[in-house]
Amino acid sequence: MAQPRVPGGRGEELDLPCGETKRVRSLDLGLREFDCSCGDTHAVVMDVHPPDRFLPEFLVEVLREAIETTSEDMPEFGTPHLMGIVLEEFPRQVVSADVSDDGEVGTGIIWVTDFDSRRLHEIIVELVVELMEHAVSHAEDDSAVSEFETKMLDFDVSEFVEQYRQQRDLSEDDVYA
């Protein structure tokens, strides 16, 4: 959890899922993961990161059209919603902080996960596929449900993530992945 700022204390600190702490201000907008002193690599996501970091733009548009949000602060489906799904599924592996009051950070919400950026990418794709599968299961068209289920049998999440990251030129060595 985020700790309150102390005057002269250089901002908030996050208590990471691994037990270490990290100063929020050390997480710049371009950072997508970092090597922690615990020995693991943790993914970093900020609300200003576009959801197409994880999903193709056409799918983001479909999700925006299909999903009604109830938040006035976030009127359209985006990265905060994706991270909300991850947080719901993995509450002990994700920490977040609302840093919107800290003008030096440049973002409103920061999430740090117990997984690296590639594994987080896979988790987001898996959860979106589950969400889509649930939505299709409510369709009154049995052939559409059957077709979706058949296509999902051939869908390889790891391969999709690999190809998507290559297409976007996001290598594992790149901190912007």
C-alpha positions in Angstrom: 0.0 0.0 0.0 1.1 3.6 -0.6 2.4 5.5 2.4 1.5 9.1 3.1 4.0 11.6 1.9 6.2 13.1 4.6 7.3 16.7 4.1 10.8 16.7 2.5 10.5 12.9 2.1 10.5 12.7 -1.8 7.0 11.3 -2.2 5.2 8.0 -1.6 6.6 4.6 -1.4 5.0 1.4 -2.5 5.2 -1.8 -0.4 5.7 -4.3 -3.2 4.1 -7.8 -3.2 7.6 -9.2 -2.6 8.0 -7.2 0.6 10.5 -4.6 -0.7 9.6 -1.0 -1.1 10.0 1.3 -4.1 9.8 5.1 -4.3 7.0 6.1 -6.7 9.1 8.9 -8.2 11.7 6.3 -9.3 9.1 4.9 -11.7 9.2 7.1 -14.7 6.5 7.1 -17.5 8.6 5.0 -19.9 9.3 2.2 -17.4 7.4 -1.0 -18.0 9.3 -3.3 -15.5 12.3 -3.2 -13.1 14.6 -5.6 -11.5 14.0 -5.6 -7.8 16.5 -6.1 -5.0 14.4 -9.2 -4.1 15.8 -10.8 -7.3 12.6 -10.7 -9.3 11.4 -8.5 -12.1 8.2 -6.5 -11.5 5.9 -5.1 -14.1 4.9 -1.4 -13.9 1.7 0.0 -15.4 0.4 3.5 -15.2 -3.0 4.8 -16.0 -1.6 6.9 -18.8 -0.3 3.8 -20.6 -2.6 3.0 -23.5 -4.5 -0.3 -23.4 -3.0 -1.1 -26.8 0.2 -1.8 -24.9 -1.5 -5.2 -24.3 -4.2 -5.6 -26.9 -4.6 -4.6 -30.6 -6.3 -1.3 -31.2 -9.3 -2.9 -32.9 -10.0 -5.1 -29.8 -9.7 -2.1 -27.5 -12.3 -0.3 -29.7 -14.6 -3.4 -29.5 -14.2 -3.5 -25.7 -14.9 0.3 -25.5 -18.1 -0.2 -27.5 -19.2 -3.3 -25.6 -18.4 -2.4 -22.0 -20.2 0.4 -20.2 -18.2 2.0 -17.5 -19.8 3.5 -14.4 -17.0 5.9 -13.5 -17.2 9.6 -14.4 -13.4 9.8 -13.9 -12.8 7.0 -16.4 -15.8 7.1 -18.9 -14.3 4.7 -21.4 -12.7 1.3 -21.1 -8.9 1.5 -20.7 -5.8 0.5 -18.9 -7.3 1.1 -15.4 -10.1 -1.3 -16.2 -7.6 -3.9 -17.5 -5.6 -3.6 -14.3 -8.8 -3.7 -12.2 -9.5 -7.1 -13.7 -5.9 -8.3 -12.9 -6.2 -6.9 -9.4 -9.4 -8.7 -8.8 -8.0 -12.0 -10.0 -4.6 -11.5 -8.3 -5.1 -9.3 -5.2 -1.9 -10.3 -3.4 0.3 -10.0 -6.5 -0.6 -6.4 -7.4 -0.2 -3.2 -5.5 -1.4 0.2 -6.6 -1.1 3.8 -5.6 -3.2 6.9 -6.4 -0.5 9.5 -7.0 -2.6 12.1 -8.7 -1.8 14.6 -6.0 1.9 14.4 -6.8 2.6 16.7 -9.7 6.1 15.4 -10.2 5.1 11.8 -11.0 3.1 12.5 -14.2 0.4 9.9 -13.8 -2.6 9.3 -11.6 -2.5 5.6 -10.7 0.5 3.2 -10.6 0.3 -0.6 -10.4 3.3 -2.8 -9.7 2.9 -6.6 -10.1 4.7 -9.6 -8.7 5.1 -10.8 -12.3 7.3 -9.4 -15.1 5.8 -7.4 -18.0 5.6 -10.4 -20.3 3.7 -12.5 -17.8 1.4 -9.6 -17.0 0.8 -9.3 -20.7 -0.2 -13.0 -20.9 -2.5 -12.6 -17.9 -4.3 -9.6 -19.3 -4.9 -11.5 -22.6 -6.1 -14.6 -20.7 -8.5 -12.5 -18.7 -9.8 -10.6 -21.7 -10.4 -13.9 -23.5 -12.3 -15.2 -20.5 -14.4 -12.0 -20.4 -15.1 -12.4 -24.2 -16.0 -16.1 -23.7 -18.4 -15.1 -20.9 -20.0 -12.5 -23.1 -20.4 -14.8 -26.1 -21.9 -17.5 -23.8 -24.8 -15.2 -23.3 -25.5 -14.8 -27.0 -28.7 -16.4 -28.3 -26.8 -17.6 -31.4 -25.6 -21.1 -30.7 -23.5 -21.1 -33.9 -21.6 -18.0 -32.7 -20.9 -19.6 -29.4 -19.7 -22.7 -31.0 -17.5 -20.8 -33.5 -16.0 -18.7 -30.8 -15.2 -21.8 -28.6 -13.7 -23.6 -31.6 -11.4 -20.6 -32.4 -10.4 -20.3 -28.8 -9.2 -23.9 -28.8 -6.6 -22.9 -31.4 -5.7 -19.7 -29.7 -2.3 -19.8 -28.0 -1.9 -16.9 -25.5 1.9 -17.2 -25.3 2.3 -17.2 -29.1 -0.1 -14.2 -29.4 1.8 -12.2 -26.8 5.1 -13.1 -28.5 3.9 -12.0 -32.0 2.2 -8.9 -30.6 5.3 -7.8 -28.7 7.4 -8.4 -31.9 5.0 -6.5 -34.0 5.2 -3.5 -31.6 8.9 -4.0 -31.3 8.9 -4.8 -27.6 11.7 -7.1 -26.7 12.2 -8.5 -23.2 15.4 -6.5 -23.0 13.5 -3.3 -23.6 12.3 -1.5 -20.5 9.4 -0.1 -22.5 7.9 -3.6 -23.0 
